[in-house]
Amino acid sequence: MPSQSKSASKQLLFNAIAEPTRREIVELLATSGELAATSIYENFEVSHPAISQHLKVLRDANIVQMEKRAQQHLYRINTNAMNELEGWAREISDLWNQRFDALDKVLQEEKRRIRKK
């Protein structure tokens, strides 16, 4: 995947989970596994069309997958999207740890320098 489309995909992903209701839907699916749209609606006090729109945003961002079985729309988390989020969080954590390690070295050097005086 070219970096521009990967970047656009990541932007869609982060925009989708920026909204609290959509994060709650993702958490609900993470704890419950596959759920019918009607079961998802029951967990929220907003209208069915509003939840339906949130589900569309999550589908468009490829965070959830929908399968139609008979008259039911079944939703589940797309593990690839979750892996992408986890990978990004790990990269950021690694960068911060590298910065803290570098700072620790500077502080250790400064302590040694002060002791020598």
N, CA, C and O atoms as a DFTB+ gen file, in Angstrom:
468 C
 N C O
     1  1       0.846      -1.179       0.000
     2  2       0.000       0.000       0.000
     3  2       0.890       1.241       0.000
     4  3       1.740       1.362       0.883
     5  1       0.736       2.173      -0.951
     6  2       1.546       3.380      -0.969
     7  2       1.359       4.181       0.307
     8  3       0.306       4.125       0.943
     9  1       2.402       4.936       0.677
    10  2       2.363       5.645       1.963
    11  2       1.226       6.664       2.017
    12  3       0.658       6.890       3.085
    13  1       0.880       7.292       0.871
    14  2      -0.191       8.269       0.895
    15  2      -1.531       7.603       1.216
    16  3      -2.297       8.119       2.030
    17  1      -1.816       6.474       0.589
    18  2      -3.081       5.807       0.885
    19  2      -3.051       5.186       2.283
    20  3      -4.086       5.096       2.943
    21  1      -1.875       4.760       2.733
    22  2      -1.752       4.245       4.101
    23  2      -2.009       5.375       5.091
    24  3      -2.657       5.173       6.118
    25  1      -1.506       6.550       4.782
    26  2      -1.727       7.717       5.629
    27  2      -3.203       8.104       5.634
    28  3      -3.755       8.436       6.683
    29  1      -3.842       8.063       4.467
    30  2      -5.267       8.385       4.386
    31  2      -6.090       7.355       5.154
    32  3      -7.060       7.703       5.828
    33  1      -5.700       6.096       5.049
    34  2      -6.384       5.029       5.773
    35  2      -6.259       5.246       7.279
    36  3      -7.229       5.090       8.020
    37  1      -5.067       5.603       7.719
    38  2      -4.843       5.858       9.146
    39  2      -5.648       7.073       9.601
    40  3      -6.177       7.086      10.713
    41  1      -5.744       8.092       8.747
    42  2      -6.529       9.281       9.084
    43  2      -8.003       8.926       9.258
    44  3      -8.648       9.388      10.200
    45  1      -8.540       8.102       8.347
    46  2      -9.931       7.640       8.471
    47  2     -10.133       6.886       9.782
    48  3     -11.130       7.076      10.479
    49  1      -9.180       6.038      10.098
    50  2      -9.243       5.232      11.310
    51  2      -9.306       6.121      12.551
    52  3     -10.162       5.927      13.414
    53  1      -8.403       7.089      12.639
    54  2      -8.364       7.959      13.814
    55  2      -9.566       8.896      13.874
    56  3     -10.084       9.170      14.956
    57  1     -10.014       9.389      12.716
    58  2     -11.219      10.220      12.715
    59  2     -12.424       9.429      13.199
    60  3     -13.262       9.951      13.934
    61  1     -12.509       8.176      12.790
    62  2     -13.646       7.343      13.178
    63  2     -13.684       7.106      14.680
    64  3     -14.754       7.168      15.287
    65  1     -12.543       6.838      15.284
    66  2     -12.557       6.536      16.725
    67  2     -12.443       7.791      17.590
    68  3     -12.423       7.701      18.818
    69  1     -12.369       8.957      16.952
    70  2     -12.308      10.202      17.723
    71  2     -13.642      10.506      18.405
    72  3     -13.683      11.230      19.400
    73  1     -14.712       9.962      17.876
    74  2     -16.048      10.242      18.398
    75  2     -16.391       9.239      19.502
    76  3     -16.267       8.033      19.291
    77  1     -16.821       9.718      20.679
    78  2     -17.056       8.834      21.833
    79  2     -18.051       7.695      21.590
    80  3     -17.818       6.575      22.047
    81  1     -19.137       7.953      20.893
    82  2     -20.118       6.886      20.656
    83  2     -19.506       5.779      19.817
    84  3     -19.749       4.599      20.068
    85  1     -18.712       6.153      18.820
    86  2     -18.074       5.135      17.982
    87  2     -17.060       4.325      18.777
    88  3     -16.928       3.119      18.568
    89  1     -16.341       4.979      19.691
    90  2     -15.424       4.224      20.554
    91  2     -16.205       3.249      21.424
    92  3     -15.768       2.119      21.641
    93  1     -17.365       3.684      21.922
    94  2     -18.205       2.788      22.735
    95  2     -18.679       1.593      21.914
    96  3     -18.734       0.473      22.422
    97  1     -19.018       1.822      20.657
    98  2     -19.432       0.716      19.785
    99  2     -18.278      -0.268      19.619
   100  3     -18.479      -1.480      19.694
   101  1     -17.074       0.249      19.395
   102  2     -15.899      -0.617      19.253
   103  2     -15.669      -1.402      20.533
   104  3     -15.389      -2.600      20.481
   105  1     -15.783      -0.744      21.687
   106  2     -15.610      -1.436      22.970
   107  2     -16.680      -2.505      23.162
   108  3     -16.394      -3.596      23.656
   109  1     -17.900      -2.194      22.775
   110  2     -18.993      -3.149      22.880
   111  2     -18.705      -4.386      22.034
   112  3     -18.891      -5.514      22.491
   113  1     -18.256      -4.174      20.813
   114  2     -17.929      -5.306      19.942
   115  2     -16.709      -6.069      20.451
   116  3     -16.625      -7.288      20.300
   117  1     -15.776      -5.358      21.048
   118  2     -14.579      -6.022      21.584
   119  2     -14.951      -6.948      22.737
   120  3     -14.368      -8.022      22.885
   121  1     -15.913      -6.539      23.548
   122  2     -16.297      -7.373      24.685
   123  2     -17.334      -8.425      24.319
   124  3     -17.381      -9.491      24.932
   125  1     -18.160      -8.133      23.330
   126  2     -19.254      -9.044      22.990
   127  2     -18.985      -9.923      21.779
   128  3     -19.664     -10.931      21.584
   129  1     -18.024      -9.563      20.982
   130  2     -17.788     -10.292      19.741
   131  2     -18.743      -9.802      18.670
   132  3     -18.970      -8.600      18.539
   133  1     -19.291     -10.704      17.922
   134  2     -20.201     -10.355      16.835
   135  2     -21.581     -10.008      17.393
   136  3     -22.127     -10.731      18.226
   137  1     -22.135      -8.891      16.922
   138  2     -23.467      -8.467      17.365
   139  2     -24.308      -8.029      16.182
   140  3     -23.802      -7.463      15.213
   141  1     -25.589      -8.297      16.278
   142  2     -26.530      -7.781      15.291
   143  2     -26.706      -6.280      15.518
   144  3     -26.562      -5.790      16.638
   145  1     -27.014      -5.567      14.456
   146  2     -27.220      -4.120      14.567
   147  2     -28.270      -3.809      15.623
   148  3     -28.112      -2.857      16.387
   149  1     -29.335      -4.595      15.677
   150  2     -30.390      -4.339      16.670
   151  2     -29.863      -4.454      18.098
   152  3     -30.298      -3.714      18.980
   153  1     -28.940      -5.366      18.330
   154  2     -28.338      -5.501      19.664
   155  2     -27.451      -4.306      19.982
   156  3     -27.364      -3.878      21.133
   157  1     -26.808      -3.782      18.981
   158  2     -25.973      -2.588      19.191
   159  2     -26.871      -1.405      19.532
   160  3     -26.585      -0.656      20.466
   161  1     -27.967      -1.233      18.770
   162  2     -28.897      -0.122      19.021
   163  2     -29.381      -0.117      20.461
   164  3     -29.510       0.943      21.072
   165  1     -29.649      -1.298      21.004
   166  2     -30.204      -1.419      22.352
   167  2     -29.281      -0.883      23.440
   168  3     -29.726      -0.606      24.553
   169  1     -28.002      -0.737      23.123
   170  2     -27.033      -0.278      24.116
   171  2     -26.882       1.241      24.171
   172  3     -26.088       1.762      24.953
   173  1     -27.646       1.948      23.338
   174  2     -27.491       3.400      23.256
   175  2     -28.842       4.089      23.336
   176  3     -29.861       3.544      22.912
   177  1     -28.833       5.283      23.881
   178  2     -30.066       6.046      24.030
   179  2     -30.313       6.978      22.849
   180  3     -31.289       7.728      22.853
   181  1     -29.459       6.943      21.856
   182  2     -29.668       7.770      20.664
   183  2     -30.477       6.966      19.646
   184  3     -30.672       5.762      19.809
   185  1     -30.934       7.630      18.618
   186  2     -31.801       6.989      17.635
   187  2     -31.074       5.904      16.839
   188  3     -29.850       5.913      16.707
   189  1     -31.853       4.990      16.326
   190  2     -31.284       3.933      15.479
   191  2     -30.571       4.518      14.262
   192  3     -29.484       4.054      13.919
   193  1     -31.158       5.538      13.589
   194  2     -30.439       6.118      12.449
   195  2     -29.083       6.723      12.845
   196  3     -28.127       6.675      12.072
   197  1     -29.011       7.287      14.046
   198  2     -27.731       7.856      14.499
   199  2     -26.693       6.751      14.682
   200  3     -25.548       6.901      14.256
   201  1     -27.083       5.649      15.308
   202  2     -26.166       4.525      15.499
   203  2     -25.806       3.919      14.150
   204  3     -24.663       3.525      13.916
   205  1     -26.784       3.851      13.280
   206  2     -26.545       3.327      11.938
   207  2     -25.482       4.167      11.217
   208  3     -24.614       3.630      10.529
   209  1     -25.565       5.482      11.383
   210  2     -24.566       6.372      10.769
   211  2     -23.192       6.141      11.389
   212  3     -22.189       6.128      10.676
   213  1     -23.132       5.959      12.701
   214  2     -21.855       5.665      13.360
   215  2     -21.275       4.348      12.826
   216  3     -20.074       4.247      12.573
   217  1     -22.134       3.351      12.662
   218  2     -21.667       2.071      12.124
   219  2     -21.143       2.227      10.703
   220  3     -20.175       1.571      10.321
   221  1     -21.773       3.087       9.926
   222  2     -21.303       3.338       8.557
   223  2     -19.904       3.957       8.576
   224  3     -19.035       3.565       7.798
   225  1     -19.698       4.922       9.464
   226  2     -18.372       5.554       9.576
   227  2     -17.331       4.508       9.971
   228  3     -16.229       4.485       9.423
   229  1     -17.681       3.653      10.913
   230  2     -16.753       2.599      11.350
   231  2     -16.479       1.599      10.224
   232  3     -15.355       1.119      10.080
   233  1     -17.501       1.287       9.429
   234  2     -17.305       0.401       8.265
   235  2     -16.413       1.073       7.231
   236  3     -15.486       0.453       6.710
   237  1     -16.692       2.341       6.933
   238  2     -15.907       3.072       5.930
   239  2     -14.439       3.171       6.323
   240  3     -13.554       3.178       5.467
   241  1     -14.192       3.248       7.626
   242  2     -12.816       3.306       8.134
   243  2     -12.222       1.913       8.284
   244  3     -11.062       1.763       8.668
   245  1     -13.020       0.894       7.979
   246  2     -12.597      -0.503       8.029
   247  2     -12.305      -0.988       9.447
   248  3     -11.542      -1.935       9.639
   249  1     -12.909      -0.341      10.429
   250  2     -12.725      -0.735      11.825
   251  2     -13.639      -1.899      12.171
   252  3     -13.272      -2.792      12.934
   253  1     -14.837      -1.873      11.595
   254  2     -15.762      -2.988      11.787
   255  2     -16.105      -3.579      10.431
   256  3     -16.018      -2.924       9.392
   257  1     -16.494      -4.830      10.483
   258  2     -16.946      -5.524       9.289
   259  2     -18.397      -5.919       9.516
   260  3     -18.798      -6.256      10.630
   261  1     -19.176      -5.871       8.444
   262  2     -20.584      -6.221       8.537
   263  2     -20.859      -7.378       7.587
   264  3     -20.409      -7.402       6.441
   265  1     -21.608      -8.323       8.106
   266  2     -22.039      -9.461       7.293
   267  2     -23.554      -9.526       7.369
   268  3     -24.142      -9.448       8.447
   269  1     -24.167      -9.668       6.220
   270  2     -25.624      -9.757       6.192
   271  2     -26.013     -11.226       6.166
   272  3     -25.636     -11.967       5.259
   273  1     -26.777     -11.635       7.181
   274  2     -27.314     -13.004       7.252
   275  2     -28.825     -12.893       7.365
   276  3     -29.363     -12.385       8.348
   277  1     -29.474     -13.372       6.353
   278  2     -30.939     -13.251       6.284
   279  2     -31.306     -11.780       6.436
   280  3     -30.875     -10.951       5.635
   281  1     -32.092     -11.447       7.446
   282  2     -32.505     -10.056       7.661
   283  2     -31.601      -9.319       8.649
   284  3     -31.836      -8.147       8.943
   285  1     -30.580      -9.989       9.161
   286  2     -29.713      -9.378      10.172
   287  2     -28.440      -8.817       9.551
   288  3     -27.885      -9.365       8.598
   289  1     -27.999      -7.699      10.130
   290  2     -26.685      -7.150       9.819
   291  2     -25.820      -7.425      11.042
   292  3     -26.052      -6.866      12.114
   293  1     -24.819      -8.291      10.877
   294  2     -23.951      -8.666      11.990
   295  2     -22.636      -7.905      11.888
   296  3     -22.009      -7.853      10.830
   297  1     -22.237      -7.322      13.004
   298  2     -21.014      -6.511      13.053
   299  2     -19.978      -7.182      13.941
   300  3     -20.302      -7.810      14.949
   301  1     -18.724      -7.030      13.537
   302  2     -17.591      -7.494      14.344
   303  2     -16.411      -6.571      14.068
   304  3     -16.362      -5.874      13.055
   305  1     -15.485      -6.587      14.976
   306  2     -14.278      -5.771      14.824
   307  2     -13.395      -6.369      13.739
   308  3     -13.261      -7.588      13.625
   309  1     -12.803      -5.497      12.955
   310  2     -11.798      -5.902      11.979
   311  2     -10.454      -5.935      12.718
   312  3      -9.903      -4.888      13.059
   313  1      -9.946      -7.112      12.957
   314  2      -8.711      -7.239      13.745
   315  2      -7.522      -6.570      13.057
   316  3      -6.592      -6.130      13.734
   317  1      -7.533      -6.486      11.741
   318  2      -6.438      -5.802      11.047
   319  2      -6.378      -4.329      11.437
   320  3      -5.294      -3.779      11.633
   321  1      -7.534      -3.696      11.548
   322  2      -7.573      -2.290      11.956
   323  2      -7.076      -2.136      13.392
   324  3      -6.338      -1.200      13.699
   325  1      -7.479      -3.050      14.265
   326  2      -7.032      -2.984      15.656
   327  2      -5.521      -3.207      15.740
   328  3      -4.841      -2.578      16.551
   329  1      -5.002      -4.102      14.901
   330  2      -3.554      -4.324      14.863
   331  2      -2.824      -3.081      14.385
   332  3      -1.737      -2.767      14.869
   333  1      -3.426      -2.371      13.431
   334  2      -2.822      -1.129      12.942
   335  2      -2.772      -0.084      14.050
   336  3      -1.761       0.596      14.224
   337  1      -3.868       0.040      14.797
   338  2      -3.886       0.973      15.930
   339  2      -2.857       0.586      16.985
   340  3      -2.131       1.433      17.505
   341  1      -2.809      -0.693      17.285
   342  2      -1.855      -1.180      18.283
   343  2      -0.419      -0.930      17.826
   344  3       0.430      -0.527      18.620
   345  1      -0.155      -1.170      16.550
   346  2       1.183      -0.930      16.012
   347  2       1.571       0.530      16.104
   348  3       2.703       0.855      16.462
   349  1       0.637       1.411      15.782
   350  2       0.910       2.842      15.866
   351  2       1.213       3.233      17.319
   352  3       2.171       3.960      17.582
   353  1       0.396       2.752      18.253
   354  2       0.609       3.074      19.666
   355  2       1.962       2.546      20.138
   356  3       2.645       3.204      20.922
   357  1       2.352       1.361      19.665
   358  2       3.643       0.792      20.031
   359  2       4.786       1.647      19.473
   360  3       5.779       1.879      20.163
   361  1       4.648       2.116      18.220
   362  2       5.675       2.978      17.625
   363  2       5.853       4.256      18.438
   364  3       6.978       4.672      18.714
   365  1       4.741       4.874      18.818
   366  2       4.811       6.108      19.609
   367  2       5.441       5.829      20.969
   368  3       6.266       6.608      21.446
   369  1       5.057       4.730      21.587
   370  2       5.628       4.347      22.876
   371  2       7.131       4.111      22.762
   372  3       7.900       4.537      23.624
   373  1       7.543       3.433      21.696
   374  2       8.973       3.189      21.477
   375  2       9.736       4.500      21.300
   376  3      10.838       4.657      21.826
   377  1       9.149       5.441      20.561
   378  2       9.802       6.746      20.370
   379  2       9.970       7.470      21.702
   380  3      11.026       8.038      21.982
   381  1       8.923       7.445      22.517
   382  2       9.018       8.087      23.826
   383  2      10.050       7.393      24.704
   384  3      10.818       8.054      25.402
   385  1      10.073       6.075      24.672
   386  2      11.060       5.347      25.473
   387  2      12.475       5.676      25.026
   388  3      13.371       5.788      25.863
   389  1      12.697       5.832      23.729
   390  2      14.018       6.219      23.227
   391  2      14.394       7.600      23.757
   392  3      15.539       7.836      24.143
   393  1      13.422       8.503      23.772
   394  2      13.701       9.856      24.279
   395  2      14.019       9.815      25.769
   396  3      14.937      10.492      26.232
   397  1      13.252       9.014      26.525
   398  2      13.520       8.902      27.955
   399  2      14.881       8.256      28.207
   400  3      15.600       8.663      29.119
   401  1      15.239       7.252      27.405
   402  2      16.556       6.624      27.543
   403  2      17.665       7.635      27.280
   404  3      18.662       7.669      28.001
   405  1      17.491       8.462      26.243
   406  2      18.489       9.486      25.930
   407  2      18.578      10.508      27.064
   408  3      19.674      10.925      27.441
   409  1      17.452      10.903      27.596
   410  2      17.440      11.845      28.712
   411  2      18.111      11.234      29.929
   412  3      18.868      11.913      30.624
   413  1      17.846       9.958      30.198
   414  2      18.466       9.266      31.323
   415  2      19.989       9.270      31.181
   416  3      20.700       9.488      32.162
   417  1      20.493       9.033      29.971
   418  2      21.949       9.062      29.742
   419  2      22.517      10.442      30.019
   420  3      23.574      10.571      30.637
   421  1      21.818      11.474      29.565
   422  2      22.277      12.843      29.812
   423  2      22.306      13.127      31.308
   424  3      23.266      13.714      31.806
   425  1      21.279      12.722      32.021
   426  2      21.224      12.953      33.464
   427  2      22.316      12.178      34.200
   428  3      22.928      12.698      35.133
   429  1      22.560      10.938      33.782
   430  2      23.634      10.147      34.396
   431  2      24.988      10.807      34.165
   432  3      25.810      10.873      35.079
   433  1      25.223      11.292      32.955
   434  2      26.478      11.995      32.646
   435  2      26.618      13.258      33.498
   436  3      27.699      13.564      34.002
   437  1      25.519      13.978      33.649
   438  2      25.542      15.197      34.451
   439  2      25.830      14.868      35.915
   440  3      26.574      15.600      36.568
   441  1      25.256      13.782      36.445
   442  2      25.549      13.369      37.823
   443  2      27.022      13.046      37.990
   444  3      27.646      13.455      38.969
   445  1      27.589      12.300      37.020
   446  2      29.019      11.959      37.082
   447  2      29.882      13.218      37.032
   448  3      30.876      13.332      37.750
   449  1      29.489      14.156      36.178
   450  2      30.263      15.390      36.035
   451  2      30.228      16.188      37.337
   452  3      31.246      16.741      37.753
   453  1      29.067      16.249      37.977
   454  2      28.917      16.994      39.228
   455  2      29.724      16.327      40.341
   456  3      30.343      17.025      41.145
   457  1      29.731      15.000      40.407
   458  2      30.490      14.269      41.431
   459  2      31.989      14.499      41.308
   460  3      32.707      14.503      42.308
   461  1      32.462      14.691      40.072
   462  2      33.898      14.879      39.840
   463  2      34.383      16.232      40.312
   464  3      35.586      16.408      40.504
   465  1      33.501      17.192      40.506
   466  2      33.889      18.541      40.909
   467  2      34.319      18.608      42.300
   468  3      34.677      19.681      42.785
